[in-house]
Amino acid sequence: MSDKVLNLLGLACRAGKAVCGDGAAQKTLKRRRVPLLFLASDGGSDNVEKYRRLAERKGITVVDTYTKDELGSAVGKAQTVIILIDDKGFAGAIEKVKRDE
């Protein structure tokens, strides 16, 4: 995994600054605002559209360039469709790397 964004995503997860999976994401989004949301490019259309609308309403940046396998590999799971980054520092670092690509 040489992608800098995925490396930062893995670091955020190990640091406890990421939330993975649909159920955990829903609970987190009800309790607080998060700065960054990863959606798998090959996720189910209903789930993906639900989170896109929610992110748009809440002003959350969405990254949707990675597959379920790539996101899962970055955070040590088989696959995952959604990952929230709930730390401004990690979110800013990831957004900076995305801009510089």
Summary of the structure (lengths in Angstrom):
residues: 101
radius of gyration: 12.1
end to end distance: 15.9
largest distance: 33.6
contacts: 313
relative contact order: 0.27
helix: 55%
strand: 14%
